[in-house]
Amino acid sequence: MQTSTPIETLLKRDRALVIAGVVAVAAIAWGYTVYLAQSNADVGMSMGIAAGNVRSWNGVDFVLMFVMWSVMMVAMMVPSAAPMVLLFATVNRKRRENSGPFVSTGVFLSGYIVVWALFAAGATLGNWGLHQASLVTSMMGESSSGYLGGGLLLTAGVFQWSRLKYVCLTHCRSPLSFLMSDWREGNAGAFKMGLLHGRYCLGCCWVLMALLFVLGVMNLVWIAALAAFVLAEKVAPAGQKVSRATGVLLMAWGGWAVLAAAF
C-alpha cells in the first residue's frame, strides 16, 4: 500500500482547510444576502416611488446599499473563484515547502474581493442615480423602464460575443496559466495577484451583474441564477458555447423588451 509523502499530506490538509474557508466565506455572505432580501424589503419600498415622489437617499442609505452590494458580490463571485484560490494555495505550499499557505491565500482572496467592492461602490452610485430618476420600482427593485431594461439586456447580449469577454473569460478558465505567468512572491505579491485576477473576473462578468437592475437588485432567484451561470461559464467544459448561446437569448429578450415599451 502506497503511503503519502509529508508534502502530499500537507497539500491534502491545506486543500481541505482552504475549501472549508472558501465555503465559510461564501456561506456567510449568502446568509447575510438572504437576510437583507427578507428584512429590508419594507425599507426598499419606503424609499420607492409613491405617488410620483421619490425620497432622496441620505448617508446611511448609501452605506447600507454599499454593504448590500458588497456582500452580494462576495456571495455570487467567491464560489466561482474557488478553483483559482485552491490552485494558488497548492502552488504556494509547493514553493514555500513547510510554511503554511493560509495567510497568503487569504491575502490573495482579499485582493479579489477588493475589486468587487469597488464594483459595489459603482453599482451603489448607479442604484442611487436610477432611484433618483424614478427608473427603478424601489430602492432594491427592478427597472421600471422598458427601454432601460431592454437596453441593458441588449448590451449584455452583445458583450457575451465581444473579444473583451473572451479574453477575460479565458484567464478565468485557465488558473494554472494565470499563476505561471503572473506569479508574485510574498503577501504583497499575493494581494496584487488577487487584484489582477479580480480585474479579469470583473471584465468577464460586470455586465451580467448589471442585469440585476433589470431582474431585481435583491431578487434571490435571479441572484442565485446569475451566480450559477457565472460559475458554469468558468468551470464547465462548454462554458464559452454557453456564453454565446446566452448572448443570443439576451439580445432577443432585450429586443422584445424595447419593442414592448415602444408599442
Stockholm file with secondary structure:
# STOCKHOLM 1.0

chainA/1-263         MQTSTPIETLLKRDRALVIAGVVAVAAIAWGYTVYLAQSNADVGMSMGIAAGNVRSWNGVDFVLMFVMWSVMMVAMMVPSAAPMVLLFATVNRKRRENSGPFVSTGVFLSGYIVVWALFAAGATLGNWGLHQASLVTSMMGESSSGYLGGGLLLTAGVFQWSRLKYVCLTHCRSPLSFLMSDWREGNAGAFKMGLLHGRYCLGCCWVLMALLFVLGVMNLVWIAALAAFVLAEKVAPAGQKVSRATGVLLMAWGGWAVLAAAF
#=GR chainA/1-263 SS CCCCCHHHHHHHHHHHHHHHHHHHHHHHHHHHHHHHHHHSHHHHHHTSEETTEECCCCHHHHHHHHHHHHHHHHHHHHHHHHHHHHHHHHHHHHHHTTSCSHHHHHHHHHHHHHHHHHHHHHHHHHHHHHHHTTCBSSTTSCBSCHHHHHHHHHHHHHHTTSHHHHHHHHHHHCHHHHHHHHCCCHHHHHHHHHHHHHHHHHHHHHHHHHTHHHHCTTCHHHHHHHHHHHHHHHHSTTHHHHHHHHHHHHHHHHHHHHHHHHC
#=GC SS_cons         CCCCCHHHHHHHHHHHHHHHHHHHHHHHHHHHHHHHHHHSHHHHHHTSEETTEECCCCHHHHHHHHHHHHHHHHHHHHHHHHHHHHHHHHHHHHHHTTSCSHHHHHHHHHHHHHHHHHHHHHHHHHHHHHHHTTCBSSTTSCBSCHHHHHHHHHHHHHHTTSHHHHHHHHHHHCHHHHHHHHCCCHHHHHHHHHHHHHHHHHHHHHHHHHTHHHHCTTCHHHHHHHHHHHHHHHHSTTHHHHHHHHHHHHHHHHHHHHHHHHC
//
